[in-house]
């Protein structure tokens, strides 16, 4: 059974940092694409950052230079290091795992709130 669990969210002041974790079981994150998305009430879900099985990283323009996605294969965990957070980063962040067979898995999300 595949399970994806996001954690690490919280309340932080503008300019602060958080590190989100995406822990998975039943699937190897090292062999799949992992994409972080975020959702704000009243807005569409936005692609934030992704990392492929070949460790190719992609970021939405608004987070380039501030966010870094990485993978720890030993822990089967993907991280999203978020620095210099801004109020507009406030959202529920989801970890999405996309397999080579076209299946997708994600967790319940973790809330990130950035105060000004």
N, C-alpha and C positions, 0 to 999 in steps of 0.2 A: 504494500500500500504506500502510495506516495504522499508525503506530507511536507508542506512548506510553511515555515514559521518566521515571521518578521518580528524583530525586536529592536530596542535601542532608541525609540522615539521618546519625546518628552518636551518639556517647556524650556526654552532657552531664549536669552536676550539676543537682539540683533547684534551680529558680529561674532557670536559664539559658534561653537562646533558641536556636532553630534556624529556618532558613528552608528549607522544602522547595520543590523546583521540579518542575513537570510540563511537560516539553517534548514537543511533538507534531509529527509530520510526516504529510502526507497528509490532514490534516483541520484546519480552522480552529477553534481553540478559541473565538474571538470569536463564532462563530455557533452554538455548542452549549453545553449545560449541562456543567459540570465539577464533580465531586463527589469530595471526599477521604473515604476510608474507612480504617479501621484494624482490624487483626486481631491478637489476642493468642492464643497457643496455649491451647486449652481453652475459648475463648470465641467467641461469634458475632461476625461482622464488624459493625462499628458505623459508622454514618454520622457523620462529624465536621463537615464543612463543605461548602457548595456555593455555586456562583455560576451564575446563569442567563445567557443571552445578553443579557438586559436589565440585567445587573449587579446583580441582586437577590441578596443574600447571606443564607445561612441557616447556623445553627450549632447543634450539640447543646448542651444547657444546660451541660454540664460544661466546655465550652471557651469559652463566651461571655465576652468581655472579655479573653481571653488569646490567642486565635487570630484571625488575619485572613486571609481569602482575597482574592486580587487577580489581575488579569489584565494582561499586557503584550502587546498585540496585535502590536506590531512584532516581538517575539521569538516570537510564537505560544507563549507560556508562561504557565502559571498557577502562582501561588505560594501557599504556606501559611506565613505567619509565625506562629511559635509562641513565645510569651513566657511567662515564669513557669512553666516546665515542671514537672510533677509526676511522681513515679514511676508513677502510674497512667496516664500518657500513653505509657508504653512499649508499643510495638507495631510491626508492619510497616504502613506507610502506603502506600495505593494511590491512584492518580489514575484516576478513572473518567470517561470522556467519553460522554455520552448524546446521540445525535443526534435530530433532530426526526422521523426515520423509525423511531425505536425501537431502533436498534442501539447497542451499547455496546462500548467499547474501554478497555483498561487495560494497565498495564505490570507489571513484575515486583515492584514495591514497593521501598521503602527503609526500612531498620531505624532506628527511633528508640529509644534506650535512655536512660532518665533514672535516675540513681543518687541515692540519698538521703544 
